[in-house]
Amino acid sequence: MLNGLKKITMIRVGFVINFTHNKWLGGYNIIINLIKSINLLKNKKIEPVLIVNTKFKKKLLQQLENINYIKSDFFSQQSLLAKMINKFFIVFFGKSQLYDNFFKQHNISVLSHTLLPLGQNSCIKSFPWIPDFQYLHYPQNFSFKNKIMKTFNTIICSYHSTNIILSSHDVKKDIKKISEKAFKKSKINQFVFEVPAKKNILDINILKQKYNIPKKFFYLPNQYWIHKNHFLVLQSLKKTIIKDKSIVVISTGYADDHRSKGHFKKIEHYIEKNNLSDNYRYLGVVPYIEVMSLLFHSVAVINPSKFEGWSSSVEQAKSMGKKIILSNIGVHKEQNPYRGIYFNKNNFNKLSSILIPVWKNYNKKKEKKFINNAYKLQRKRLLKYAIQFEKIILGQKKFINLI
């Protein structure tokens, strides 16, 4: 583990974790995974640096092997007024000297994957990452104020960032609806997930004992946000178990959706009312190694989402060679998993008709072959992802000399 400053030999790229990681596991894991992918490059020209607050859990830091990090409350302790003042300076004067000073102090030339454009006059290059534009497709999930702010932030990024990073061509179509300038500034970097070495995958008996789950199950690893479409899986399961009562779906993820209070309670009520508690098991938020171990041992992964920017669970399944049953939304088709089986996001009958044969035809020996082949391809996919990101950063030739 590296901590503190050292002699600068590469362009240092900062990544700020200024959100509660449990509430946005996808975003957190994507940033950590990108940093790990960059560190795989033999002749890398950029050095990733993670910026976390002083309350960041020690357990999480211990997991960040070989990742250079800085502990600072510079971002987490800023008041709303201070944030507004800094944004005012960025919008009207092209930079915030306070932000510039912080990054210069830590020899960071680039800020990436943080929704904070640093200004056209800043000496620090900024590459904000916008995961998606869900509010254009499901406006009912967002307040009027929230929609205005998201549009405003995109426009600010179009003027005051170096480039905007997007994760899919599907998302790039959406940004064009908001701003032509943002569209022209956007660069696509489709993330790929590293999966743990097979020796680190937990034995199924450990998971079985800890969570009282069966050895055979489907896995649904999505946060309980309203657009993730858990109800469709429950409706499908209700119909499916009439034909086969042995089918079980294991679910993990954060239970709260601030945009739809009471959503999880409705899900719990549906499970209880329809006697699905034996067939649908919610385990809560579990450690990342357990998520990947559940994925490894599953019959197949399910992603019924109505909307995604670029799905983490789909990428994890691809990296592990797992079969994935997924909604036929545009971005899922763009991700194009080798073992993907699609269904209409509104058709629980279609999902039910898929679950039964997949369950019955599951063969553990054949599954191992798919997993082994995927593991062989993993490093190549990660390197391609990291090189693509490095090219986006290095496309900007002028960097301040911080040595």
C-alpha positions, 0 to 999 in steps of 0.5 A: 500500500502506498500512502503520501507523496513520492517523486512524480514520474507520470501524470497523476490522475485523481479519483475522488470518493466523496459519496457513501460507498454502500449507497452507490456500490456500482460507482465505487466498484467501477472507480476501484476497478479502473484504477486496478486495470490501469495498474496492470499496464506495464508501461503506463503513462498515468498514475491513478491516485484515490482521494478518500476522507479520513473516515473511510473504513480501514477494512476498505483501505486494506483491500486496496492493495497497491493503490496509491491513496490520499486521505483528506476531508477537503471535499467531505467537509465542504458546506453547501455554501462553499460548494456553491461559491466554488461552482460560481467561480468555475462558471463565471471565472473559469476556475476555483483557485481553492480546488486548483491549489488542493490538486497542485498541493498533491501533484495531481494534474488530472481529475477524473470520474468526479462530477466536478468540472474544474473550469476552462481556465484551470491548470488541472484537466478534468474528466467528469464521468456521467453514468447515464441520463435516466431522468430523460427516460423515467422523469417520474423517478426524479423531482423537477429540481433534480432534473433541472440540476442534472441538465445544468451540470451537463451543460456546465461540464460541456463548457468547463471540463476537458472531456466528458467520459461516458460508458456507452454509445446508448448514453452518448445518444442521450447527451446529444439531446441535452447539449451538442457541445457536451456530445462533441466533448464526450468520450466513451470508455466502456468499463470491464470488471476484474473478478477475483482469482478462483482461489479467493472465491468462497466455497459454496458451503461457507456461503450456505452456512452463513446465509442459510441458502441452498447450493443451487440458485439464480443471483440478482445483484442489483440495488433496490432502486425503482428502475431495477425492476425487482417486481418483475422478477417476483411476478415471474417467480410467483408463476415459475414455482407453480411448475418447480418449487425448487427454484430460488433467487438470491438477491443482494443490494442496498435496500433504500431508494431516496427517490421512492420511499417505501419501495422496498417495503412494497417488495417485502409485502409482495413477497409475504403476500405471495408466500415467496420467502422460501424462493426469494432470499434477500441477503442485504449489502454483502462484502464484494468477495461474497457478491463475486462468490455468489455470482460464481456459484449461481446457475445464472445472473439475472438483470431485469433493469428497465434502464442502465448506463452500462451494467456492472452485473452484466460486466461481472457476469461476462468477466466470469463467463456466467450465463446472464438473463437480462432485459432487452434494453438498448445498453444490454444489447450493446454490452452483448454478453456471450451467454446472454438470454434476453426478455422484454423488460415488461414481460414476466411471463417471458422471464418465467419461460426462460428460468425453468429450462435454464434451471433444469439444464444447468450442468456444473461441469460445463459451467466450469469450462465457460468460467475457465475460458472467461478467466483466460480472457480477463487480463486482455479485456482489462488491459484494453479498457485501461489503454482506452482510458489512458488514451482519453487522458493523454489526448490532452497534450498540455499538462502542468509540470508539478515536479 
